[in-house]
Amino acid sequence: MKLSYKNPVWPGYFADPFVLLHDGVYWAYGTGHGPEADGRQFPVLRSRDLAHWEYAGGALLPPGAETAESFTAYWAPEVAERGGKFYLYYSAATGGRDETHRLRVATAGRPDGPFADKGLVKLPAALADVFCIDGHPFRDPIDGKWFLFFARDFFDQRVGTGTAVVPLADDMRSAAGDAITVLRASADWQIYERERSLYGKVWKAWHTVEGPFVWPHAGRYYCFYSGGNWHTKTYGVGFGVAERAIGPYRDDWSQEGPAVLRGVEEKVVGPGHCCVIVGPDEREYLVYHAWDPSKAARRMFIDPLIWTPGGPRCEGPSIG
């Protein structure tokens, strides 16, 4: 059966899409444009075929007064199921400042929630005051161990955001070891902004490698990432590859630009923040967001993922 679809597959604002397949239903979670009508954060969609979606409400109940904080931004939800419980990883910021984003986790008994906040992910102490976003839970199919990949800031070499991983403890919210660097910026296309003002100083070039997502294929582990500035046409998807889930990862394919997915001039701007899912036709699909040319909204796209001698490539972006 060939999957028939039309991009974008959802007309509304739906950034940072993540898709979970559970009991024959595809559940999509995304960053919204503010709280949903039900007062919750993160819009949720459901589908039987990956191509046609319906709205299922908001995912996350607003964290209550017990947090002693007022959150001003919520980014990039991803959900994992373990033992009948669903864990939603996300980041939240305070004071309207991006650099205050920290990883949090919420739980629910159903994939559509509502998810109740359980507090900060307990990362190693060295990361307690470091910008952390884009939590990606990954279960190694070889030994069943869980890991949490995420993006964090680095202040040496090519300064900016890169990716890291920690093994997860049984509680699914605590690191069971030190953070290990996964992939960092290695090329100029990954510059987010030159002369960027952040952390009380101006950086000559601030780089961004974010949105890690790990997918096993043919005995190896592929870490997809998004690089550059999400506002611009140079933003796209690259990848690194490793022999073990925890790395080390190498990226030898992206020196001249995003190796997996790039925008289409005057049609699709800044495709990125992807995940991979197997469709009902048993093909692998890259799910990602992209701007329309007017940059009115980031919307959800899907396109087939293919494997070449040079690594994974997306057949998109396709339009209509």
ROLOTOR-144549 format. One record per residue (C-alpha): residue in one letter; x, y, z. Coordinates in steps of 0.2 Angstrom, whole numbers, plus 5000, padded with zeros to 4 digits. Layout:
AXYZ
...
//
This chain:
M500050005000
K500750174995
L500450315007
S499550464999
Y499850625008
K499850815005
N501150925014
P500951005026
V499950865033
W499250985047
P498751165043
G498951235060
Y500551295069
F501451135074
A503351155077
D504551025083
P503450875079
F503750715087
V502650555083
L502350405094
L501550245087
H500450165101
D499150025098
G498950065080
V498750255082
Y500050385078
W500150525091
A500950685086
Y501550815099
G502250985095
T502751155101
G501151275100
H500951455097
G500451475116
P499351375127
E497951275119
A496051315121
D495951195135
G497351285144
R498651155142
Q500351165133
F500851065117
P499551025104
V499150845101
L498650765085
R498050585081
S498050485065
R497750305059
D498750325043
L500150465046
A499350565032
H497650625039
W497650705057
E496350765069
Y496650875084
A496650795101
G496850945113
G498350995123
A499550875132
L500250965147
L499351025162
P500151195167
P501351165181
G500551225197
A501151335211
E502251195218
T503551235205
A503751405213
E504151475196
S503151555182
F503651485165
T503551595150
A503951475136
Y503751285133
W504751195119
A504951035110
P503950895118
E504350705116
V503450555123
A504150385128
E503050235135
R503750125148
G502749995158
G501050075153
K501650245159
F501950385147
Y503350515150
L503350685141
Y505050775141
Y505050955137
S505951115141
A505251275150
A505951445152
T505751585165
G505751775164
G505551775145
R507351735143
D507851585131
E509451545141
T508451495156
H507751345147
R507951185157
L507251005154
R505750945163
V504650785163
A502850745165
T501850585166
A500150515161
G499250355159
R498750385141
P499650445126
D498450595124
G498750645143
P498350755152
F500250755157
A500650805175
D502250895178
K503550795189
G504850925189
L506650945182
V507550805174
K508950775186
L510450795176
P512250795182
A512650945194
A513851025181
L512251055170
A511151125184
D511351305177
V511551265159
F510351295145
C509551125140
I508251095127
D507550955115
G507450805127
H507450645116
P507150485126
F507850335117
R507750145121
D509250045114
P508349895105
I509949785109
D509949795128
G508349885132
K509350025141
W508550205141
F509550365137
L509050545136
F509850645122
F509650835123
A510450995117
R511451105128
D512651255127
F514551245126
F515751385128
D517351325120
Q517851285102
R516351335090
V515351415104
G513551385105
T512251245106
G512751065104
T512050895109
A512350775123
V511750615131
V511450535148
P510950365153
L509250365162
A508950285179
D507350175181
D506350325187
M506550395169
R506950565176
S508650555183
A510350535175
A511250375179
G512950435173
D513950585167
A513350685151
I514350635135
T514450755121
V513650685105
L513850805091
R514350985090
A514551115077
S515851085064
A515451205049
D514951385046
W513251335040
Q512851295058
I513151475064
Y511551535072
E512051715072
R513651825071
E513951945085
R512551875095
S512251955112
L511851815125
Y512351775143
G512851955146
K514151965132
V514351965113
W514951815104
K515851825088
A514951675081
W513551575090
H513251405083
T511751285084
V511651095083
E510051045091
G508550935090
P509450765092
F508450605087
V509250435086
W508650295075
P509450125073
H509850055056
A510849905049
G511749885066
R512250065068
Y511450215077
Y511050375067
C510850535077
F509850665066
Y510050845071
S509551015065
G510851155062
G510951335060
N509651465063
W507851405063
H507251575056
T508251555040
K508351465024
T510051385029
Y509251285043
G509151095039
V509450915045
G511150825046
F511650665055
G513050575064
V513350395065
A513950275079
E514250095083
R513450115100
A511950215106
I513050315118
G514350355104
P515550415099
Y514650495084
R515450555069
D514850675056
D515850675040
W514450725028
S513850895032
Q515351015029
E514451095014
G512751105022
P511350995029
A511550815022
V509850745025
L508550885022
R508651065015
G507351195011
V506751234993
E506951414987
E505351514988
K504351354993
V504951285010
V506051375023
G507051305037
P506451125037
G507051035053
H506750965071
C506350795064
C505950625070
V505850455061
I504250345061
V503750185051
G502150215041
P500750105038
D501550055021
E503049995031
R504150135024
E505150255036
Y504650435036
L505550585042
V504250705051
Y504850885052
H504251065053
A504551195040
W504051375037
D502951425022
P503851565011
S502851705020
K503451635037
A501751635044
A501951475054
R502951315056
R501951165050
M502150975051
F502750885035
I503150705031
D504250635018
P505050465015
L506750425022
I507950335010
W509650255014
T511050285002
P512950235002
G513150405010
G511950385023
P510050435026
R509250565014
C507450635014
E506450634998
G505750805003
P505250935005
S503750894995
I502351014993
G500550974990
//
